[in-house]
Amino acid sequence: MTSEATPSTHERASVELFTHPTCIGCQEALTALRQLERADEIALLVTSLGTASGRARAEELGVTSVPTVRIGGDHRILLRKSDLDQVLADLRPTTGP
């Protein structure tokens, strides 16, 4: 009899948030995404365009506005609270059928 690892029922999404220190919407997005990170629902990487390396990464990926969320290869610019709400809804795991 062999033992096999049981696959995880929930895989954490990798999320990258592009921010800037003077961006008010960025702070709101960061706070909301940190809550999901603390709940172990996502793996969060924050990239600040306030640094040279952050600007270089944003340029490499074609990110031109903040706050922007990158999930996989998908970029979503968070222009309104409703945009952030939709991202959060998409990231939260669903329960049951």
PATI-560308 format. One record per residue: residue in one letter; x, z negated, y negated of N, C-alpha, C, O in turn. Coordinates in steps of 0.02 Angstrom, whole numbers, plus 50000, padded with zeros to 5 digits. Example, Ala and Ser with C-alpha at 12.3 -4.5 7.8 and 13.67 -1.06 7.14 Angstrom:
<pts>
PT   rest   n_east    n_up   n_north   ca_east   ca_up   ca_north   c_east    c_up   c_north   o_east    o_up   o_north
PT      A    50660   49610     50284     50615   49610      50225    50660   49610     50165    50712   49577     50166
PT      S    50642   49646     50112     50684   49643      50053    50645   49606     49998    50670   49598     49943
</pts>
This chain:
<pts>
PT   rest   n_east    n_up   n_north   ca_east   ca_up   ca_north   c_east    c_up   c_north   o_east    o_up   o_north
PT      M    50042   50000     50058     50000   50000      50000    50045   50000     49938    50090   49959     49932
PT      T    50031   50046     49892     50072   50050      49832    50032   50024     49773    49970   50027     49771
PT      S    50068   50000     49725     50036   49975      49665    50044   50026     49609    50100   50050     49596
PT      E    49990   50043     49576     49993   50090      49520    49972   50054     49457    49929   50009     49458
PT      A    50002   50074     49402     49984   50044      49338    49914   50068     49319    49898   50127     49326
PT      T    49875   50022     49294     49808   50040      49271    49814   50068     49201    49844   50036     49157
PT      P    49785   50127     49189     49790   50154      49121    49752   50111     49071    49701   50082     49087
PT      S    49779   50109     49012     49747   50071      48958    49680   50102     48940    49674   50163     48938
PT      T    49630   50060     48929     49565   50086      48909    49563   50103     48835    49517   50136     48811
PT      H    49614   50081     48799     49616   50095      48727    49688   50108     48707    49731   50065     48711
PT      E    49700   50169     48684     49766   50187      48660    49765   50184     48584    49720   50211     48552
PT      R    49814   50151     48555     49817   50144      48483    49836   50211     48451    49882   50245     48474
PT      A    49801   50229     48398     49817   50289      48361    49877   50275     48316    49884   50220     48289
PT      S    49921   50324     48309     49976   50319      48262    49952   50347     48196    49930   50404     48191
PT      V    49957   50306     48144     49931   50324      48078    49988   50315     48028    50023   50264     48027
PT      E    49997   50366     47985     50045   50361      47931    50007   50364     47866    49967   50410     47855
PT      L    50019   50316     47823     49987   50313      47757    50039   50328     47704    50089   50293     47699
PT      F    50026   50379     47664     50070   50396      47608    50041   50362     47546    49983   50371     47529
PT      T    50084   50324     47511     50062   50284      47454    50110   50294     47396    50161   50327     47401
PT      H    50091   50264     47340     50135   50259      47282    50121   50190     47251    50064   50168     47250
PT      P    50173   50157     47226     50164   50089      47200    50112   50082     47144    50083   50028     47137
PT      T    50099   50133     47105     50051   50128      47050    49981   50152     47068    49938   50154     47025
PT      C    49971   50170     47130     49907   50198      47152    49859   50142     47175    49873   50107     47223
PT      I    49804   50134     47139     49755   50082      47156    49719   50098     47222    49709   50053     47263
PT      G    49701   50161     47232     49668   50181      47295    49713   50170     47355    49690   50158     47410
PT      C    49779   50175     47344     49827   50165      47398    49823   50093     47423    49827   50080     47483
PT      Q    49816   50046     47376     49813   49975      47395    49751   49961     47437    49754   49923     47485
PT      E    49695   49990     47418     49633   49982      47456    49641   50010     47527    49621   49978     47576
PT      A    49670   50070     47531     49680   50101      47597    49728   50059     47639    49717   50049     47699
PT      L    49782   50035     47608     49831   49994      47644    49800   49930     47671    49812   49912     47728
PT      T    49760   49897     47630     49728   49836      47652    49683   49848     47713    49684   49810     47761
PT      A    49642   49901     47709     49596   49916      47764    49634   49936     47828    49615   49914     47883
PT      L    49686   49976     47821     49724   49998      47880    49765   49941     47910    49775   49938     47970
PT      R    49790   49896     47868     49826   49837      47893    49780   49793     47937    49802   49764     47986
PT      Q    49716   49790     47919     49668   49752      47960    49663   49782     48030    49662   49746     48080
PT      L    49661   49849     48034     49659   49881      48100    49724   49871     48137    49725   49863     48199
PT      E    49780   49871     48101     49845   49860      48132    49848   49789     48160    49872   49779     48216
PT      R    49825   49740     48122     49826   49670      48146    49781   49661     48206    49795   49619     48249
PT      A    49727   49700     48210     49682   49696      48268    49709   49737     48327    49676   49744     48378
PT      D    49769   49764     48319     49803   49804      48371    49764   49867     48388    49766   49890     48445
PT      E    49728   49894     48339     49690   49956      48350    49729   50018     48330    49715   50072     48355
PT      I    49778   50011     48285     49819   50067      48265    49892   50045     48258    49907   49986     48251
PT      A    49937   50094     48261     50008   50083      48244    50016   50116     48176    50008   50177     48169
PT      L    50033   50076     48125     50034   50099      48056    50105   50107     48030    50147   50062     48038
PT      L    50119   50164     47999     50181   50177      47964    50162   50191     47892    50121   50234     47878
PT      V    50192   50155     47845     50178   50165      47774    50238   50200     47743    50295   50177     47749
PT      T    50224   50256     47710     50277   50295      47677    50262   50295     47602    50210   50321     47580
PT      S    50307   50267     47563     50298   50262      47491    50332   50319     47455    50392   50332     47465
PT      L    50294   50354     47414     50322   50407      47373    50360   50379     47313    50384   50416     47271
PT      G    50365   50313     47311     50405   50279      47261    50478   50276     47280    50520   50251     47242
PT      T    50495   50303     47338     50565   50306      47361    50585   50378     47374    50542   50421     47387
PT      A    50649   50391     47369     50674   50459      47381    50660   50481     47453    50641   50539     47464
PT      S    50669   50436     47501     50656   50455      47570    50582   50468     47582    50564   50512     47621
PT      G    50539   50430     47549     50467   50441      47555    50446   50507     47525    50404   50543     47554
PT      R    50474   50525     47467     50459   50589      47436    50483   50647     47480    50450   50698     47486
PT      A    50542   50638     47511     50569   50690      47555    50524   50700     47615    50511   50757     47635
PT      R    50501   50645     47645     50456   50650      47703    50391   50684     47683    50366   50727     47720
PT      A    50363   50664     47627     50300   50695      47604    50310   50770     47593    50267   50809     47613
PT      E    50365   50789     47563     50378   50860      47551    50384   50897     47618    50358   50952     47625
PT      E    50419   50867     47665     50429   50897      47731    50362   50910     47766    50354   50961     47801
PT      L    50314   50865     47756     50249   50870      47790    50196   50904     47747    50139   50914     47770
PT      G    50213   50921     47686     50164   50954      47642    50114   50907     47611    50060   50928     47590
PT      V    50130   50843     47606     50086   50794      47574    50098   50797     47499    50155   50787     47477
PT      T    50046   50810     47461     50053   50819      47389    50012   50769     47348    50015   50771     47286
PT      S    49974   50725     47381     49931   50679      47345    49929   50612     47382    49938   50610     47443
PT      V    49917   50559     47345     49910   50493      47376    49844   50463     47353    49821   50477     47298
PT      P    49814   50421     47394     49832   50406      47462    49814   50463     47510    49760   50494     47504
PT      T    49859   50476     47556     49847   50524      47610    49860   50489     47676    49909   50452     47682
PT      V    49817   50501     47724     49825   50473      47791    49842   50531     47838    49812   50584     47835
PT      R    49891   50520     47880     49910   50569      47930    49897   50539     47998    49925   50487     48016
PT      I    49853   50572     48036     49837   50550      48104    49852   50610     48148    49817   50661     48145
PT      G    49904   50604     48190     49926   50663      48227    49951   50714     48176    49991   50697     48133
PT      G    49928   50775     48182     49948   50827      48134    49898   50836     48079    49905   50880     48037
PT      D    49847   50794     48077     49792   50800      48029    49805   50757     47968    49817   50697     47973
PT      H    49804   50789     47909     49811   50753      47845    49743   50746     47814    49704   50793     47812
PT      R    49729   50687     47789     49666   50675      47753    49682   50641     47687    49710   50586     47685
PT      I    49664   50674     47633     49672   50645      47567    49613   50600     47553    49555   50620     47563
PT      L    49626   50540     47531     49573   50490      47521    49555   50488     47447    49578   50445     47410
PT      L    49514   50536     47426     49494   50540      47355    49441   50489     47336    49440   50465     47280
PT      R    49398   50473     47384     49342   50428      47370    49340   50373     47423    49369   50380     47477
PT      K    49305   50320     47408     49295   50265      47457    49263   50292     47520    49280   50269     47575
PT      S    49219   50341     47514     49186   50369      47573    49236   50404     47619    49226   50406     47680
PT      D    49290   50433     47590     49342   50464      47631    49377   50411     47673    49390   50421     47732
PT      L    49393   50355     47642     49425   50299      47678    49378   50272     47731    49398   50259     47788
PT      D    49315   50263     47713     49266   50238      47762    49262   50283     47823    49256   50258     47879
PT      Q    49264   50349     47813     49260   50396      47869    49322   50390     47914    49316   50391     47975
PT      V    49381   50384     47884     49442   50375      47923    49438   50312     47964    49455   50312     48023
PT      L    49416   50257     47933     49411   50193      47969    49362   50199     48027    49375   50174     48081
PT      A    49305   50232     48016     49256   50241      48070    49285   50283     48126    49273   50268     48185
PT      D    49323   50334     48109     49354   50377      48160    49407   50339     48201    49417   50354     48260
PT      L    49440   50291     48170     49494   50254      48204    49469   50197     48247    49502   50177     48294
PT      R    49411   50170     48231     49387   50112      48269    49363   50135     48337    49328   50185     48343
PT      P    49383   50098     48389     49363   50117      48456    49288   50107     48466    49258   50060     48440
PT      T    49259   50152     48504     49188   50145      48521    49183   50103     48584    49229   50103     48626
PT      T    49128   50069     48591     49118   50028      48651    49059   50055     48690    49006   50069     48662
PT      G    49070   50061     48753     49016   50082      48798    48994   50153     48789    49018   50188     48744
PT      P    48948   50176     48832     48924   50245      48829    48873   50255     48774    48848   50311     48765
</pts>
